Amino acid sequence: MIMLLGGRLLTCYSLRCIRAAFLGFVPVSALALLYICTQQRERSVMTAEPAASA
């Protein structure tokens, strides 16, 4: 009985931890993706400018 209750509590706690980690990970990954996209766009613009001027 105690083992079952402990297991249920552990599952609830782990699910909460997973959800918290997921909620924390989503904005961070979105920001990282946005940063990578802007960096690549700047790099492509930098590589395109000398070719256009030359």
C-alpha positions as protocol buffer text, in pm:
chain_id: "A"
residue {
  index: 1
  type: MET
  ca { x: 0 y: 0 z: 0 }
}
residue {
  index: 2
  type: ILE
  ca { x: 275 y: 247 z: 99 }
}
residue {
  index: 3
  type: MET
  ca { x: 482 y: 138 z: -201 }
}
residue {
  index: 4
  type: LEU
  ca { x: 186 y: 202 z: -435 }
}
residue {
  index: 5
  type: LEU
  ca { x: 126 y: 545 z: -283 }
}
residue {
  index: 6
  type: GLY
  ca { x: 499 y: 626 z: -302 }
}
residue {
  index: 7
  type: GLY
  ca { x: 510 y: 513 z: -665 }
}
residue {
  index: 8
  type: ARG
  ca { x: 211 y: 728 z: -752 }
}
residue {
  index: 9
  type: LEU
  ca { x: 364 y: 1028 z: -574 }
}
residue {
  index: 10
  type: LEU
  ca { x: 695 y: 970 z: -754 }
}
residue {
  index: 11
  type: THR
  ca { x: 517 y: 948 z: -1090 }
}
residue {
  index: 12
  type: CYS
  ca { x: 326 y: 1269 z: -1020 }
}
residue {
  index: 13
  type: TYR
  ca { x: 646 y: 1444 z: -912 }
}
residue {
  index: 14
  type: SER
  ca { x: 842 y: 1320 z: -1214 }
}
residue {
  index: 15
  type: LEU
  ca { x: 562 y: 1428 z: -1449 }
}
residue {
  index: 16
  type: ARG
  ca { x: 564 y: 1771 z: -1287 }
}
residue {
  index: 17
  type: CYS
  ca { x: 943 y: 1788 z: -1326 }
}
residue {
  index: 18
  type: ILE
  ca { x: 917 y: 1680 z: -1691 }
}
residue {
  index: 19
  type: ARG
  ca { x: 647 y: 1938 z: -1756 }
}
residue {
  index: 20
  type: ALA
  ca { x: 849 y: 2211 z: -1584 }
}
residue {
  index: 21
  type: ALA
  ca { x: 1159 y: 2113 z: -1782 }
}
residue {
  index: 22
  type: PHE
  ca { x: 955 y: 2108 z: -2104 }
}
residue {
  index: 23
  type: LEU
  ca { x: 801 y: 2449 z: -2032 }
}
residue {
  index: 24
  type: GLY
  ca { x: 1147 y: 2583 z: -1958 }
}
residue {
  index: 25
  type: PHE
  ca { x: 1299 y: 2418 z: -2265 }
}
residue {
  index: 26
  type: VAL
  ca { x: 1044 y: 2540 z: -2522 }
}
residue {
  index: 27
  type: PRO
  ca { x: 1114 y: 2918 z: -2492 }
}
residue {
  index: 28
  type: VAL
  ca { x: 1489 y: 2859 z: -2469 }
}
residue {
  index: 29
  type: SER
  ca { x: 1494 y: 2641 z: -2780 }
}
residue {
  index: 30
  type: ALA
  ca { x: 1273 y: 2891 z: -2964 }
}
residue {
  index: 31
  type: LEU
  ca { x: 1510 y: 3175 z: -2874 }
}
residue {
  index: 32
  type: ALA
  ca { x: 1811 y: 2967 z: -2975 }
}
residue {
  index: 33
  type: LEU
  ca { x: 1648 y: 2884 z: -3309 }
}
residue {
  index: 34
  type: LEU
  ca { x: 1563 y: 3251 z: -3365 }
}
residue {
  index: 35
  type: TYR
  ca { x: 1923 y: 3349 z: -3280 }
}
residue {
  index: 36
  type: ILE
  ca { x: 2065 y: 3088 z: -3519 }
}
residue {
  index: 37
  type: CYS
  ca { x: 1831 y: 3206 z: -3796 }
}
residue {
  index: 38
  type: THR
  ca { x: 1933 y: 3570 z: -3750 }
}
residue {
  index: 39
  type: GLN
  ca { x: 2302 y: 3477 z: -3739 }
}
residue {
  index: 40
  type: GLN
  ca { x: 2272 y: 3277 z: -4063 }
}
residue {
  index: 41
  type: ARG
  ca { x: 2076 y: 3558 z: -4229 }
}
residue {
  index: 42
  type: GLU
  ca { x: 2345 y: 3813 z: -4130 }
}
residue {
  index: 43
  type: ARG
  ca { x: 2616 y: 3579 z: -4254 }
}
residue {
  index: 44
  type: SER
  ca { x: 2438 y: 3525 z: -4588 }
}
residue {
  index: 45
  type: VAL
  ca { x: 2392 y: 3902 z: -4622 }
}
residue {
  index: 46
  type: MET
  ca { x: 2762 y: 3954 z: -4546 }
}
residue {
  index: 47
  type: THR
  ca { x: 2866 y: 3697 z: -4805 }
}
residue {
  index: 48
  type: ALA
  ca { x: 2618 y: 3835 z: -5061 }
}
residue {
  index: 49
  type: GLU
  ca { x: 2730 y: 4201 z: -5030 }
}
residue {
  index: 50
  type: PRO
  ca { x: 3090 y: 4162 z: -5154 }
}
residue {
  index: 51
  type: ALA
  ca { x: 2968 y: 3947 z: -5445 }
}
residue {
  index: 52
  type: ALA
  ca { x: 2715 y: 4216 z: -5540 }
}
residue {
  index: 53
  type: SER
  ca { x: 2973 y: 4495 z: -5516 }
}
residue {
  index: 54
  type: ALA
  ca { x: 3232 y: 4291 z: -5710 }
}
